């Protein structure tokens, strides 16, 4: 069994309840976006760009996450790259268009999404996986993406 499959299986052990799964389909993407948005909000020295993408704390952290994902599975990493590109675009769009500062919006949603996650795990009756191993904070999005791949008949 590959490392990715072992991680996805271990993550899935504490995500069997349909209510908890549904909560994760909402809250995990929200949490990912809020982390990206909060990092986006931290001032970054210089105004560097790589093509259309600004270099800032959010893009640097996502670059590291992408390395992790590609090491687990190149194919799944491609899906997560597209997902993370959407997270970057959304953070930039909200920063440019929202009536409130990006960090305030992100912080409020971050708290709400984590409350949702913990309520989902209360229903599940099992602690969140990241209490055992912090890398499961990165596995949550991969776990959801694996279901997308399965639904599309794609191997990862």
MONORHU-V718278 format. One record per run of one state. SS is the DSSP state (H for helix, E for strand, L for the rest). FROM is the first residue (numbers start at 1). TO is the last residue. Records with the same first field share a line. If there is no record, write none. Layout:
SS->FROM-TO  FROM-TO
This chain:
L->1-2  14-17  42-48  51-52  55-56  73-73  98-101  125-128  132-135  153-156
H->3-13  18-41  57-72  74-97  102-124  129-131  136-152
E->49-50  53-54
